[in-house]
Amino acid sequence: MAVTTAEGSTAMTKSSSVFRQALDGRWARAGWVTIALIIVVLCAAAFLPRASNGRSASALLTLVLVALCVAIALHLRFLLRARLAHGETARVLDAAEREFESIFDSVPDAIVILGDQGICLEANPAALALFGTAREALIGHAIKKFYSTARSSANAQDPFLGRNSGHGEIEITRRSGQTLVVEYTVDANYLPGRHVAILRDISLRREAEATLRESDERYRQMADNIQEVYWMIDAGTKHVVSINPAYETMTGRSLETLRANPISYQELFHPEDRARVLTRLEEAGKAGQINEEFRIIRPDRAVRWVSVHGSPVRDAAGVVRHLVGTVQDITARKSAEEQMARNLALAESASAEADAFRKTTLALTQNLCMDYVLDTLLQSLLKLVPCESARVLLVETDTHLSLAREMRQPEASRRVPKCPATIDASDNRFLMQVLATKIPVLIPDTATQPEWQNFKGYSQMRSWLCVPLIASQRVLGLLSLVDTRAQAFSQEHLRLAKSLAIPAAVAIQNARLYERAEIYAAELEQRLGDLEQSQNALRQAEESRELSEEKFTTIFRSSPIAFSITTVDEGRFIDVSEAFERRYGYTRRELLGRTVFDIGIWDDPRERKQMLEEIRKHGRVRNRITPFRKRSGEIIDTFYSAEIISIEGRDCVLAVSEDLPGRAEFPARFARKAVP
């Protein structure tokens, strides 16, 4: 503001001075003209003839006097004007000097006046503050003592001793020893032998620049070595503005491809995710936010999952100009999540399967009524193996089957045709195959079977799964599952049906025995009472696991069939049922903790080894005719079935012993051989 005022005052002074000079010039010319006229008149009077009369001389004398008076008046006026002009000039110079001193003293930049030898002739307060010294220590001293030219090259010229104006940077050392970087401008010879230097402290700026360079370097090193991709794109064009080298590692593409085509990154998007990601990216250009997880396809065709997070960069008007963010490779996390989901599904499936088997097994042992057994069996089967219809076909004679029970899904009642009440298996290749081989059959698509259309009651079915119900080496019936959809059943469904068929066959056999064996009516009545008690106990098992185990043990021990649990490696007894105690003459207390070899229950111990090998090979042994020795020493032939179970982390053998029916039903060629 002071500079502006000084400039205006100087302009007004110059304008007034020019006007006065012009006016004074006119008066001076008028005075010179008057004096010239007086001289001419005097010359004329001197040289005119004496004949002139006295009147002419008087007139000339009067004219001369008038001219002299005018000349004197003009001279006096000129002297007065000159005095006034001098006074005004002095005032202007004084004002200009005060303005200069004000600017010189208050300007924030350091100003020093130097002589030819670099001696400081004058310095403003900013210069004293810059050098950190008192006025008397700077004025009259060489400025060179505050800086060292040795830091520059050997040929470098002292900037303050030169005869040319210049601009540059130099380091100075304050009196306190602190080193500063200053920017200087030198105007040489603004007066002969006088040079003015203006200096500005740029140390903080240099430190800020150094800090910024260091920060940029750290950011560059971090960006170059970090695994995440840091990016910046234009919010409008979606062109990549900046990206770190991690892009090459993550995508398998070079940064040159982005420089050649700034939107080539969009070619990486998986076709199934491309539309969604591009839509989100377009929305982010307006909203300024993007948080997406999607797949990319690398040039080697590898599919990777990435997570993109972006934020806006707005201008002063609040408009989103750029988007910045990161890209993380989350393939490992996605794989872990998918594996976790699969494991969870498997765990839930296994839990549901175990729960269904537990409930089914308990239900099948709780009630020996055939209707109850069949209903429970089919309900459990439909839960484990989803299908439109599940049927139980019981064997009446060698080739004749009867429909004992059928259960359908509600929505499939109209699509599934009615099954015949009786079926002659001799006319059906598929049923005869199951009855003869005792091997389950799975037909994913019946359209591939030429003879399927002749299968009465099944011709419209597209998927068929059939599992034999085998107990005591006999086929008691068939579990038949059908569906009007092709590929409705899998090997896993077959496995579940086979697993459920084992307790189902035993339950059906027990139900038949219950219906036919009147000789055991009293005992069975007692067992039914026990089973009813067990049912009440098992109903409370949901609230207490320990109580459930105790009740299950009660059922195990009170079963009419001889059960035993022994360890696989040692053959040490873990538990036996009461029926086992009655059958072999041992008490439970005598057997627990002892091995089968200690009591010699196996007539031929090698058969146990063969039995274990068969279990490990086939998963179980069913209805193997095996001689066992009772406590009395009597050898009895027994139907022996077993499989390996796990109890508290130990592999154990769960075995079932049953009496053989009459010898007439089993020819000698089957003796002591495992029935397939």
Buried (B, 14 or more C-beta within 10 A) or exposed (E): EEEEEBEEBBEEBEEEBEEBEEEBEEEBEEBEEBBEBBEEBBEEBEEEEEEEEEEEEEBBEEBBEEBEEBBEEBEEBBEEBEEEBEEBEEEBEEBBEEBEEBBBEEBEBBBBBBBEEBBBBBBBBBBBEBBBBEEEBBBEBBBBBBBEBEEBEEEEEEBBBEEEBBEEEBBBBBEEEEEBBBBBBBEBEEEEEBBBBBBBBBBEEBEEEEEEEEEEEEEEEEBEEEEBBBBBBBBEEBBBBEBBBBBBEBBBBEEEBBEEEBEEBEBBBBEEBBEEBEEBBEEBBEEBBBEBBBBBBEEEEEEBBBBBBBBBBEEEEEEBBBBBBBBBBBBEEBEEEEEEEEEEEEEEEEEEBEEBBBBBBBBBBBBBBBEBBBBBBBBBBBBBBEBBBBBBBBBEEEBBBBBBBBBBBEEBEEBBBEBEEEBEBEEBEBBEBBBEEBEBBBBBBBEEEEEBEEBEBBEBBBBBBBBBBBBBBBBBBBBBBBBBBBEBBBEEBBBBBBBBBBBBBBBBBBBBBBEEEEEBEEEBEEBBEBBEBBBEBBEEBEEEEEBBEEBBEBBBBBBBBBBBBBBBEEBBBBBBBBBBBEBBBBEBEBBEEBBBEEBEBBBEEEBBEBBBEBBEEEEEBBBBBBBBBEBEEEEBBBBBBBBBEEEEEEEBBBBBBBEBEEEEEBEEEEEEEBBE
